[in-house]
Amino acid sequence: MRPRFLFLRTFIADKSTFRIAVPIGLGLQHERKDAVGIILMSTNCNKMQKKIDWSSLALAEIDPSWLQNIKWVEKLFLASNVLTSIPRNMHILYKLSVLDLTRNQLRSVPAHLLQLPRLRDLRLSENKIVELPDKCEWSPSLKALNLSDNLLGTLPRNMAKAKLAILHIARNKFYEVPSCISKITTLRSLDMSGNLGLTKLPLELERLTTNEMLKLEDLDRVSVSIPKFNFS
């Protein structure tokens, strides 16, 4: 077994998954995307449940042609791969409501991903994301966004127009709460835990008055000026 696949084996405990990941890795390495597409279409695709789980398959890319065959999908799981980018034609998945990209190698988030018309739950934690797009018409359907464990230090002002109910930005590089967060009037739960440079919270977050709604774990330096919030 080649060293590359020995390395993969340490991350993929399930033997059947490993047997799929190896030919996918070889196919991508040798530019046999057509063959990889055939393998993927017979891997964890449940058309009855409108769900696809392509997690932990050593995917380094998603070829745009593959998306043409899965326009029916509503829940797409791509966690624990090595993706560095998102296809430009992701918008053709107009039925998509849940997209899981946890534990990949993404450094940015394309605007078209945040504009998917039916997307409700977007999971982008444990990547290498350093920024979100400045120009973006945030989809009003997007209610839950997980950006924890990335490299974000700021958020774009236009995020104030988002209709998020849940926002997780724990363990990033924030030194202050981005002003746009206070303007997301639909927000009901915010996790900013582990942003060690954070020292204060704005009064505008007063509506998030319980530990369940506002999570600030491992933030010993934060001075809380919100009267109703009991920081512990």
Secondary structure, DSSP 4 states (H G I P E B T S, - for coil): --HHHHHHHTT---HHHHHHHHHHHHHHHTT-HHHHHHHHHTSSEETTTTEEE-TTS--S---HHHHTT-TT-SEEE--SS------GGGGG-TT--EEE--SS---B--HHHHT-TT--EEE--SS---B--SS----TT--EEE--SS------GGGGG---SEEE--SS--SS--HHHHT-TT--EEE-TT-TT--B--GGGGG--STTTEE-TT-TTPBP--TT----
